[in-house]
């Protein structure tokens, strides 16, 4: 099948998935780029369809050999592809993925990362990537945080979106429920002025790490539910780190503690 016009009903239908409202209504999202589509195909996420720009056949030749590549993949013209693409320099392939239904239900595992009001999709994607890399059980975006299934979040996650349980909930509600399930657990809220320095914390499980908004940090409601307000020691004159950097450092600190306790370092991939 070949589609030439950006006004084609199928193009217009899936292009609407660029909006959060349509993603939530249809429980689908757009996945763009050769590497990201490869990660999608390697996962167990259902694939609705794939669009390939007619000028990009060489770039996607390897993807076509994937056992989950759909026979119904659609070739489209360059100007039709632009309607689907969310990038300036596209690689010519966009998949439509069905968001697994289990993503809508939090599981409250013994290790979790909660974002409270983080607005930059690049930061959210980077934090998701770090959470997956360091073995966090669940990644939750609190309401007021950018949609975890937004195209730029998916790209910034470098495929992490498909390898970690990601969900959405009210931040305070999620925290309260997590604490009910883990009454002896620790809730760490990152804050530049925190009294608990991360290098002095053992991060014994169960734990939940909260990263607040870039401008204002975590909300007062969330801080009131914390057991520790955590800071990162610095020597330079910077007042603070951005959300993605600070969160990734803290996620690694928690991971490093687990390595030290379990002696797993030699069996894991060095980054």
HUSULHU-V528353 format. One record per pair of residues at least 24 apart in sequence whose C-alpha atoms are under 6 Angstrom apart, sorted by sequence separation. I is the first residue (numbers start at 1). GAP is how many residues later the second one is. If there is no record, write none. Layout:
BEGIN
<<I	GAP> <I	GAP>>
END
This chain:
BEGIN
<<51	24> <52	24> <53	24> <112	24> <53	25> <111	25> <112	25> <111	26> <112	26> <113	26> <114	26> <115	26> <116	26> <119	26> <140	26> <142	26> <41	27> <112	27> <114	27> <115	27> <117	27> <118	27> <119	27> <138	27> <139	27> <140	27> <141	27> <142	27> <143	27> <53	28> <109	28> <117	28> <125	28> <129	28> <132	28> <140	28> <142	28> <128	29> <142	29> <214	29> <126	30> <121	31> <122	31> <125	31> <126	31> <129	31> <121	32> <125	32> <132	32> <198	32> <196	33> <197	33> <198	33> <122	34> <196	34> <197	34> <198	34> <194	35> <197	35> <56	36> <194	36> <194	37> <53	39> <187	39> <190	39> <191	39> <192	39> <52	40> <187	40> <188	40> <189	40> <190	40> <191	40> <52	41> <186	41> <188	41> <189	41> <190	41> <51	42> <51	43> <50	44> <50	45> <49	46> <49	47> <48	48> <192	48> <48	49> <47	50> <172	50> <46	51> <203	51> <46	52> <33	58> <33	60> <32	61> <106	61> <32	62> <31	63> <103	63> <104	63> <31	64> <103	64> <30	65> <30	66> <29	67> <29	68> <15	69> <28	69> <28	70> <108	70> <28	71> <4	72> <27	72> <1	73> <2	73> <3	73> <4	73> <2	74> <6	74> <5	75> <4	76> <111	95> <113	95> <115	95> <117	95> <118	95> <110	96> <111	96> <112	96> <113	96> <114	96> <115	96> <116	96> <117	96> <111	97> <113	97> <115	97> <116	102> <127	117> <126	118> <130	118> <39	120> <123	121> <134	121> <36	123>>
END
